[in-house]
């Protein structure tokens, strides 16, 4: 029999006054309202260690616990810590590992695994993500080890003060040695996929201005290796800009694909991995790697630079695809 895991959430001031059911539906959207109602009724959700009705109002400091048997998809857990000191650490996240809890991923996440690693080494302080990478994107992640470092580092990311460099392997040979994509990023209204975005006219409601510079590093058979220098930090920016330029990432299931192909991939994941679909995938993940970060040290204020080597899956692809 599989062992239950207890997931806990402490109620913050802005959440106080909500019903238990409303809190769960807002905080954990991967379950339906009916499912949460059933879990509360069956005693799988407790409030301060006791069963409680779904309509009870939550107070600041309450502890909501969810008892669940986790059945998480497999991930690549090969995290490499590249640099560590008292205030922060730098690690290289493998592809196929979520940055934080999302949907079915709870313990199979970068932040959970890195926290477990630090706890095993005796660290009893805070462990906080400063930023995140997409699940399939590999490369540099910054982790703060105290509140002050988290505040200072997060602020630099939010204000665009962090210099970022990514390496990408894209479909099709890129002709230009350098090029730039700029324009607002907004929802792709032509797609039935709600999360798909595209470059839209400036001033489009709910869009955000974005700029990425690209440099070609190597021509490949039916592809190119590019250096990507984002000047802004929008969600999926590099992936959207590469698709707009006509060279989507190799392995990208969302961008550069039809709605039908993406939905087929989602079905593949939920079905536990249909071998017939896997054989038609270019590569298991999209080939985007966060290779270099530069920012001001949270304690000394001096500029620091960190690099993460290209992972083996991208290295091997480059060797096989070299001209």
Secondary structure, DSSP 8 states (H G I E B T S, - for coil): ----EEEEEE--GGGTTSBHHHHHHHH-TTS-HHHHHHHHHTT-EEETTEE--TT-B--TT-EEEEEE-----------EEEEE-SSEEEEEE-SS-BSS-BTTBSSSBHHHHHHHHHHHTT--S--EESS---TT-EEEEEEESSHHHHHHHHHHHHTT-SEEEEEEEEES----SEEEEEEEEEE-TT-S-TT-EEEE-TT-TT-EEEEEEEEEEEEETTEEEEEEEESS--TTHHHHHHHHTT--BTT-SSTTS-HHHHHHHHHHHHTT--HHHHTTSSSSS--EEEEEEEEE-TTT--EEEEE----HHHHHHHHHHB-
